[in-house]
Amino acid sequence: MANVLVTGGAGYIGAVLVPELLEDGHKVTVLDNFMYKQNSLAASFVNPNLNVVVGDIRDRALVAREVAKHEIIIPLAAIVGAPACNRDATAAESINLDAALNIILLASSDQKVIMPTTNSAYGTTRIGEVSSETSTLNPISSYAKHKVEVETALMNNPLNVSFRLATVFGMSPRMRLDLLVNDLCYRAIHERSVVLFEADFIRNYVHVRDVSRVLRWAIHSEKSDGEVFNFGLTEANLSKKMLCEAIQRHVPSFVFVEAEFGKDPDQRNYTVSNEKIESTGFSFEYGLDRGLIELVKGLATLRNSQYSNL
Ligand SMILES: NC(=O)c1ccc[n+]([C@@H]2O[C@H](COP(=O)([O-])OP(=O)(O)OC[C@H]3O[C@@H](n4cnc5c(N)ncnc54)[C@H](O)[C@@H]3O)[C@@H](O)[C@H]2O)c1
């Protein structure tokens, strides 16, 4: 069992991952500034193997102390997604780039850094093109550009691993409704309709529990050492329209219309090959339909509007 440092461990992915790491028997330190006032780790505080440090990953002395104490480092802390980064570009650069690079530089060659990056780094590709790990990267948003720069530094250590995540979906104790599948499902349930822009743009999707599974797999699997993997469901390289059709099968009252206006800030439009991770023997357990059934059940219990009696 390992000593594992998870920065951003109280976030959407971290709040699923950390309890599972503890269940695996690891000793886990979460370093998080709890910027969303989240109570996402409440059920894990009772576990003596969980240590929580409330702090900022830009605090270099703090980060140096914590990195030195752990064999495995899983950096999740970030300002996540292109829109959030555009809203506070200075914070995004200092956290997603400077602080992330600092963690990688602090880790010694016998410490393993396992990091989610993003397949939005493929940017806009030609129709019919399939992006593999060796394809040219074309990051468009500053969020994706920072992730590419961090991945380049990460891969200088032959132990480290990068997972270029597809857009993640599924329920988490720190829920994110800004992620496309979650967002569309929420609207389907609570608003019944959506106006879709760039409806034919294709993206790839993956369930948060499979993300947690692969991060845990990488702790032990030598097959992951020094590798970059695309990580998404092969069955879920879908246009937004196809995704809405899939949601409609679970929420028959849902309607959507396509619009000519509106743009995605990172202009992602790509089909991704996930053959490399599949060839290691890793198998995905949470398909799109399983996730949609979960979301329909879970999101019906959430209301996002603080200032409404509806
Ligand atoms: N969710 C996705 O679809 C997706 C896709 C690709 C990559 N990723 C990457 O996975 C990681 C986790 O994403 P997530 O979806 O869990 O996001 P999230 O926003 O839910 O989690 C980020 C966590 O980091 C913490 N944090 C933010 N700034 C911090 C700082 N300066 N110091 C300490 N803690 C800080 C937040 O409190 C939060 O708990 C990120 O690096 C993200 O870029 C996520």
PDBQT file of the ligand as one rigid body, heavy atoms in Angstrom, charges set to zero:
ROOT
HETATM    1  N1  LIG A 401     -13.979  16.577 -15.078  1.00  0.00    +0.000 N 
HETATM    2  C1  LIG A 401     -13.508  16.510 -16.317  1.00  0.00    +0.000 C 
HETATM    3  O1  LIG A 401     -14.265  16.362 -17.298  1.00  0.00    +0.000 OA
HETATM    4  C2  LIG A 401     -12.029  16.577 -16.563  1.00  0.00    +0.000 A 
HETATM    5  C3  LIG A 401     -11.563  16.299 -17.859  1.00  0.00    +0.000 A 
HETATM    6  C4  LIG A 401     -10.210  16.379 -18.113  1.00  0.00    +0.000 A 
HETATM    7  C5  LIG A 401      -9.340  16.693 -17.082  1.00  0.00    +0.000 A 
HETATM    8  N2  LIG A 401      -9.800  16.953 -15.834  1.00  0.00    +0.000 N 
HETATM    9  C6  LIG A 401      -8.838  17.324 -14.793  1.00  0.00    +0.000 C 
HETATM   10  O2  LIG A 401      -9.072  16.584 -13.602  1.00  0.00    +0.000 OA
HETATM   11  C7  LIG A 401      -8.740  17.390 -12.468  1.00  0.00    +0.000 C 
HETATM   12  C8  LIG A 401      -9.907  17.408 -11.488  1.00  0.00    +0.000 C 
HETATM   13  O3  LIG A 401     -11.062  17.942 -12.129  1.00  0.00    +0.000 OA
HETATM   14  P1  LIG A 401     -12.485  17.964 -11.419  1.00  0.00    +0.000 P 
HETATM   15  O4  LIG A 401     -13.488  17.718 -12.483  1.00  0.00    +0.000 OA
HETATM   16  O5  LIG A 401     -12.463  17.081 -10.221  1.00  0.00    +0.000 OA
HETATM   17  O6  LIG A 401     -12.608  19.511 -11.011  1.00  0.00    +0.000 OA
HETATM   18  P2  LIG A 401     -13.100  20.221  -9.667  1.00  0.00    +0.000 P 
HETATM   19  O7  LIG A 401     -13.191  21.679  -9.975  1.00  0.00    +0.000 OA
HETATM   20  O8  LIG A 401     -14.315  19.546  -9.141  1.00  0.00    +0.000 OA
HETATM   21  O9  LIG A 401     -11.907  19.941  -8.662  1.00  0.00    +0.000 OA
HETATM   22  C9  LIG A 401     -10.812  20.781  -8.487  1.00  0.00    +0.000 C 
HETATM   23  C10 LIG A 401     -10.451  20.778  -7.008  1.00  0.00    +0.000 C 
HETATM   24  O10 LIG A 401      -9.288  21.577  -6.855  1.00  0.00    +0.000 OA
HETATM   25  C11 LIG A 401      -9.462  22.430  -5.727  1.00  0.00    +0.000 C 
HETATM   26  N3  LIG A 401      -8.614  23.599  -5.983  1.00  0.00    +0.000 N 
HETATM   27  C12 LIG A 401      -8.748  24.533  -6.954  1.00  0.00    +0.000 A 
HETATM   28  N4  LIG A 401      -7.760  25.432  -6.881  1.00  0.00    +0.000 NA
HETATM   29  C13 LIG A 401      -6.961  25.049  -5.841  1.00  0.00    +0.000 A 
HETATM   30  C14 LIG A 401      -5.768  25.576  -5.281  1.00  0.00    +0.000 A 
HETATM   31  N5  LIG A 401      -5.201  26.695  -5.754  1.00  0.00    +0.000 N 
HETATM   32  N6  LIG A 401      -5.200  24.919  -4.248  1.00  0.00    +0.000 NA
HETATM   33  C15 LIG A 401      -5.786  23.798  -3.729  1.00  0.00    +0.000 A 
HETATM   34  N7  LIG A 401      -6.919  23.260  -4.219  1.00  0.00    +0.000 NA
HETATM   35  C16 LIG A 401      -7.491  23.879  -5.273  1.00  0.00    +0.000 A 
HETATM   36  C17 LIG A 401     -10.954  22.717  -5.687  1.00  0.00    +0.000 C 
HETATM   37  O11 LIG A 401     -11.382  23.089  -4.379  1.00  0.00    +0.000 OA
HETATM   38  C18 LIG A 401     -11.531  21.385  -6.112  1.00  0.00    +0.000 C 
HETATM   39  O12 LIG A 401     -11.744  20.557  -4.999  1.00  0.00    +0.000 OA
HETATM   40  C19 LIG A 401      -8.356  18.759 -13.020  1.00  0.00    +0.000 C 
HETATM   41  O13 LIG A 401      -6.967  18.854 -13.122  1.00  0.00    +0.000 OA
HETATM   42  C20 LIG A 401      -8.975  18.778 -14.390  1.00  0.00    +0.000 C 
HETATM   43  O14 LIG A 401      -8.300  19.640 -15.269  1.00  0.00    +0.000 OA
HETATM   44  C21 LIG A 401     -11.133  16.897 -15.543  1.00  0.00    +0.000 A 
ENDROOT
TORSDOF 0
